[in-house]
Amino acid sequence: MGRNRIPTLASYGAKFPHWLTFDLVHGAYGLLRMLLLEDARLTKLAAFVRGTWGGFRGRMGPLPGHPQEPFPERIETNILEG
């Protein structure tokens, strides 16, 4: 999320300062919730920092050499199959 957020904020933040403020507060709230409530906090924090740093450096897309996780199967399919 951080990787895509930085270029978007840079492109539109000055034109829409109310949106910039909302997005920064909302992002901080989401980060705080993750740090307080979720499992694997350090792993997720490291991924957030790497993504944000990549956004500042202008890097977009998946990380090189980082395996992409496949989309999970739909929940309805798993429920119906048993």
Secondary structure as GFF3:
##gff-version 3
##sequence-region A 1 82
A	DSSP	alpha_helix	2	12	.	.	.	ID=ss1
A	DSSP	alpha_helix	17	37	.	.	.	ID=ss2
A	DSSP	alpha_helix	41	56	.	.	.	ID=ss3
A	DSSP	alpha_helix	75	81	.	.	.	ID=ss4
###
